[in-house]
């Protein structure tokens, strides 16, 4: 090592090696609009067309001029950023602006209170924590009611006005039955308390669709279906039950299988009997209207209806994760209404910060909100004036001209999807499917685990084919795309509304190029070792 020189290779070195293997180890020096810029060997800037879009964070493009100018203005004014535990009028204005949009999306006036955070995963964790507070309070009300019923029954037994029914002992798992009425009642209560204590000690469960992704923090990773992300940390947090999107009745079946009860007592005609009280097993149902990391799959309307119907029946709140699909990316501010899905909670992030600020929010329906949460949850960098005002500027741009940017996202998405369908029709042996809505699209490649070319076959079997496709597109066509981490043969497209027709043409040429190489099984060209065969 050069004395005095800083040591390198310490920031996620294994990931750096993987990027190098698939030709994605590129450093970018500038970003503007729908392009990132790298330097060639002569130090000249080379534009790269960016369809990754910060994993959906730059709907307005990289370094949008209006956002950047506004950010400079705020910083020049020396706006307070660290003024925690003080009045936050900027955040309140942002919450009001979000509510105005939600009222339009929902067609009613119910308010949503805002808990701000810094990242999408943190917003999900805040929503989940609040939902668990709600469940805990419901459990407390249930156990308080049971305790009151027990004491009321005890008073009747002591007064000689009630006795324990014969079947009650069996129901409570009590074997020894004292002859004395009060002693018998005490034995019954002890059996009830043993049963209830066991049930109360169990952690809550969550519901989520198969293919779900909600982050990689300690709690949110348990809502992520990908076993590779979730399994190493299973013991750290409450578990989820994952539901297939294409099996009607699966939600109800899962709920019924996990049903649990607490025991309570009632007195009917002088007899003390044991009855069941449904216990709130599930903390929340958490889902994305369009799965991003899971491979760009839309939640079917039938599934959305079953989510709402089942959750309403069992008192389980619905958390709708709009971190990727929201903020206008699909042609409307929220993607959920198109599926008929209404959330008790919404999480927003990514483009909320305009590609400049790191901010997110959990929006909680007033009918579900608990003010106590504000005293047990906080975040150092959340709700600051800078990020709140940047987010307000983002909403202003999105809502301008009657939502022109929403319409732009929808129109661009339809044109992009039509192009992708045409390429798929030309290469049906290479591209398996294209799907999505607006500027949130996916291109799924056929599995090539049985390819004759060893390089292609080995990459497919190791799960890196999608990354190698991305490397080829970057190296040969200056187009930046990545596969989704949980659907490695699917490339995810989340460009900005600054995408042009020329950009769509460039992507068309790039996809046709990689499809031709894969069809020919030209492993050398695929990995950058020589000219393509035809």
N, C-alpha and C positions, 0 to 999 in steps of 0.2 A: 504494500500500500504506500502511496506517495506521502511522505511525512508532511503533516500540516494540511493535507487535502481532506475534505469531509468524506467519511465512509459512505458508500452507496449500497443499494440492494437490501435495505432494511425495511422498506415499506411494502409489506405483503409480497415477499420475494417469490413465493410459489406461484401466485397469480401472475406475476410478471413473466415467469418462465412459460406458463400456459399461453399467454398472449403472444409471446415470441414464437412459439411453436406453430400457431395458426395465423401468423402474419398480421396480428392486431396490435403489436407493440409500437404504436405510433404516438408521438407527443405532439399535441396541438398548441399553437402559439397565439392564435387569435380566433375569434368567433364573431360572426355577423350574419343576421338573417337566417337562412337555411343552410349555411355553410360553416364548417370548421376549416382552419388553415394550418397546414404543417409546412416544414421547411424541407426543400430537396437538398441534394448534396452540395449545391452551390449557394445555399442559404436563401433561395428564393421561395416565396410563399406558393403553396400548391393548394387550391381549394378542394375541399372534400364535401360532397353533397350529403347532408346529415339527415337520415331517416330514423335515427335513434331518438333524437330530440330530448336528450336528458332523461330517457325513460318516461317521456311524457311531460317533462317540466317546462318546456319552452314552446308552448302553443303559439306565442307571439313572436317566436324566433329568438335567436341568440342576440343578446345586447340590443333589444328593441330601442330605437333612438329616443322615443318618448319616455320610456321607463328609465333609461340611463340618465337622461337629462333631469328627470324628476328626482332620481336618487342623488345626483350631484347637488341639486338645489337643497334637498333635505340635509345632506351632510355639511354643505356650506353654511347652513343656518345653525349648525351645531345642535341639531335636534337631540334631545335626551334619548339614549338607547337603554341605559341601565338606571331606571328609576322605579324599581320594583316596589310593590305595596304602596302605590299612590294612585290617584285618579287616572284612569286610562281612557280618555275621551276618544282617542283615535280608534282604539279597539272597539269601543261601543258604537262608533259610526260604522265601522266595518261590519259588525254583527247586524246592525240595522239594515245595511245595504244587502247583506246576504238574505235577511228575512224578507225583504221586498221581492227579491228574485224567487225565493221559495214559495211565497204566496202566489206568485204568478204560475209557477210550475205546478203547484198543488191545486190551485183554484179555491183555497180557503184561507182563513186568517189566523190559524193556530201558529203561535210563535215557537221559535227554536232558540234556546239559550246557547251561548258560545263558550267553549273552553278552548283556548288557543294553545298551540304547541309549535314544534320546530320542524318535524318531519312527519311523513305519512304514518310510519309505524308508531310514532309517539301519539299521534291523534287516535289511532286504533286502540292503543293501550289506555288512553284517557277514557274513550268511550266504553271499553270493556270494564275498566275500574268503576265507572259510574253505574254501569248495568249491574255489577256485582254489589255495589252499595244498595241499589234498589232491591236486589234479591235478598240481601242480608236484612234489610228493614222489613221486607215481607215475611221472612222467616221469623224475625223477632215478634212481629204481630201475631203470627200463627202460634208460636210457643207461649206467648203471653195469654192468648185465648185459651189454650189447653190448660195452662196453670190455673186460670180463673175457673174453668169448668171442673178441674180436679178439686179445688177448694170448696166450690159450691156443692159438689157431690159429697165431699167429706163431711160437710156440715149436716147434710141430710142423713148420712149414715150415723153420725154421732147422736142425732136427735131421734134415732130409731125409725125414721121415715123412709129409709132405703136400705137395700142389701145388694151385695154383688151377685149378679146373675151367674148361674153355673157355667154357661158358655164363655163368660168374660175371661175367666182364668185361662182357659185353653187359648183364647185369642191372644192374650198377653204373654203366653209361654210360661205361665206359673204352674209348677207341679205341686208344691205343698200349699194346701189351702186351710188356713187356720179356721177353726169353728167360730171364734169370736168375730163378730161383724166388722169391728174397727180394725182388728189385726188382719182380717181377710182383705179389707180395702187397702191397707198399707202394703200388703203383699202384691195386690193388683197394681197399685201405683208404682211399686218398685220394678215390676215387669215392664210396664209401659215406659218408664224412664230409661231402662236398659235398651229397649228397642229404639226409642227416640234418640238417645245419646249416640248410638251407633250410626243412625242415619245422619244426624247433625254433624258428625265428624268427617263425613265424606266431602271431598271438594266438589265444586260445581262442574257441570259439563257445558260444552258449547256445541252448537250445530253449525255446520258449514258445508258447502257443496264440495264434491270431489273437484280437484283442479284449483282450489282456492289458494290465494296468496295474499297475505296481509302484513308482511314484514318479517324481520328476522330478529326482533328483540325477544326478550325472555318469554313474554306472554304471547305476543303476536305470532311468533314462530309456531306455536302450537295450533294456530288457526290455519297454517299453511299446509296444504295437502302433501306436498313433496316430502317423501319419507327421508330423503338425504338431508334436507334442511332441518327436519323436525326431530328425528329419532334420537340424535345425540343429547338432546336437551329435554327429553320427555319427562324426566323426574322433577323438573324445575317449576312446572306450572300445570294448571288445570287442563284437562284433555278435551279434544273435540271429537264429535261423531260426524263423519263425512258422508254426505248423501249424494248418490248419483243423480245427475240432472235429468236423466231420461227414463226414470222409473216412477210412474205415478203411484202415489201412496207410500213411497219410501220414507217420507218425513214422518208421517203418522205411525208407521210401523216402528221406526226408530224410537220415537217418543214413547210409544206404548211399551217397548222392550225395556226402557230405562225407568219406567214409572216407579215412584217410591212414595210411601205414605208415612206420616206420623200417626201414632195412636192417640186418641182422645177418649174422654168418657162423657156419656150422656145418661141422664136418669129418666126412664120412661115408666110410669105407673109403679114407682117404688123400686124398680130394678136398675142397677148400675150396669151398663153395657159398654163395650169398647167399639168405637167407630174409627174409620179411616179418614184422615185429612190429607188431601193431595199435597205433596211436598214439592216445592219449586226446584227441580233437579237442574234445569237448564238456565244458565245465566243470560245467554243471548244467541240469536241466529245471526251470523256475520257472513255477508256475501257481497260480491262485486256484480253489478249489472252486466258488465262485460269483463270476463276474466283476462287479465293482461299476462301475467307471468305464467298462467296455466295454458296459454296457447291461443288466446283471442277466441273465446267461446262466449256467446251471448246467453244469458239466462232465459230460458223459454218462458213465455207468459203463463203457461199452465203451472210451471214450477213456482213462479213468483206468486201466483194466486194461492197455491198450496202452502207456501211459506207463511203468507199473511193469515190465511185461515187457521192453520195449525197453531201458530204462535199466539194469535188472539185467543184461541181456546184454552191454552195452558198458561197464559199470562207471561209469555216470553218476548222480550223486546227484539226488534229487528234492527240491526246495524248495517247500513248500506255504505259500503266502501266505494266512494267515487274519486279516489285519489288519482287514478289514471283516467277514468272515463269521464270525470266531471270537468267543470270549467269550460264547457263549450266544445270539447274535442269531438264529440259525436254529432254535432249539429244543433244541440240544445244544451243549456247550462248543465242539466243533469241527464244521465243516460237512463236512470231507473224508470221514469214515467212511461217510456216507450214500452216497457215490459209490464206496465201496470203495477209497479212496485212502489209502495210508500214506506219510507223508513221512519222509525222512531228516533233513530240517530243517523246522521250523515257524517262521513269524514271526507275532508277536502285537503289537498296539499299540492305539491308539484307546481303546476302553472299558477297557483294562487300567488306565488311570489314573483311572477313575471320573469322568471329566469335569473333574478338578481337576489331577492331576499329568500331566506330559508324560513318558511312559515307553514303552518297547517292549522286546522281547526276541527274540533268535534262539535257538531250541532245537535242539540238534545231537545226533543219535543217537550213543550211546556208541561203536558200532562204526565210526563215521566220524570221531570226534573226534580232533583233534591238539592236545595241550597247548601246543605251541609258539605257537599262535595267540594265546594270552593275553599273550605278550610282544611281539607285533608289532601289536596292535590295542588301542585304548583310546578312551575318550570322557570328556571332563571332567565332564559332568553325569549320566552313566549310573551306575546301581547305588548311588545315594545312599539314605540311610535313609528320607527322606521319601517319595520315589516308591515305594520297595520296600514300605513299610508301608501306603501307600494301596492299592497293588495287592493286597496280602494282604487288606486289608479288603474290596476288591471281590470277591475269590474267596470270602471268607467269606459275603458276601451272596448270591452266585450259588449256592453250594452248600447254603445253609441250607434246612431242611425238605425234605431229599432232592431238591434242585434245583427248588424251586417256581418260581423265576424262569425257568428254562429252559422249564418247562411253560407258564408265562404267555406267554412270547415265542411259543411254538408256537401256542397257542390264539388269541392276538391276531392272529397272522399269518394263520391260517386264516380268521378272521372278516373281516379286512381284504381278503384275496384274494377272498373270496366277494362282498364289496361291489364291488370293482373289476371282477370278472367281470360283475356285474349292470349296471354302468354301461357297460361295453363292449358288452353285448348290446343296450342301449338306443341306443347311438351307434356302431354298427359301421363307419360311414363316417368317423368321427373317430378312434376308438381302434383301433389295429391289433392290439395284443396286451397282455396283462398276464402277468407271470411272476415267479418267485422263490420264496423259502421263508422262513417265519418273518417276522421284521421286517426283511427285506431284499428289497424288491419293486420291480418296475419297471412303468411304464405307458408303452407306446410309442404315439405318435400317428402317423397316416398322414402321409406327406410331402404338403405343400400347395404345392409349387413351381408347380403349374398353377392355383392358385386364381384366381378372377376378381377378387377384391378386391386391388388393388395392394399395400396394406399387408401383408396376409397373405402374398401371393406373394413380395414382396421379402424379408420376414423369413425365409421358408422357404429361399429361394435363397441367402441370406447365411449360413445356418446358425444363425440366432438365433431360430427359431420357438419352440423349447423354453424359451428364456429369457423370451420374451414371454409364453408361457403361464404361466410362474412369476410374472411380474410382474402378470398379471391376477389370478391366485389370491391374491396378497398384497394387491393394491390393493382388490379387490372383496370378498374373503372372509376376509381375515386368516389365510390359510393359507400356510405357507412350504414350498416345494418347489423343487428345482433339477433341471435335466437333467444327464445325465452328460456329461463333457467329450468323450468319444470316441463317444458315441451321442446326438447333440444333440436327437433327437426323443423320447428316452426320459426320463421323469421318474423319479428314484430316491427311494424311500420307505425311510427308516431311522429310524423313530420310536423312542421309548423304551418300556420296559415300563410306564410310567405312562400310556400312552394309554388313554382311556376310550371307552365306546360313544358318548358325546356327541361325542368327537373324530372318531370314524369317521363319524358322521352329518354333522358339519361338512365333512369332506372330501368325502363323497358329494355334498352340495349344491354345493360349490365346483366339483367336476369336472363335474357336470351343467351348471352355469352356463357354464363355459368351452367345453364341448362344444356347447352350444346356440349360442353366439356364433360358433364356428368353422363349425358347420353352416350358419348363416345368412350366413357370410362378412361379418359386420358389423365391418369393419375399424376404424371409428370407436370403437365400444364396446370392441373388443379392446385398443386402445391408450389407452383412458381418455378419449375425446373426447366422450362423450355416452351417452344411454340406449340399451339394446339394442333391436334389432328382433326381432320374433317371426315 
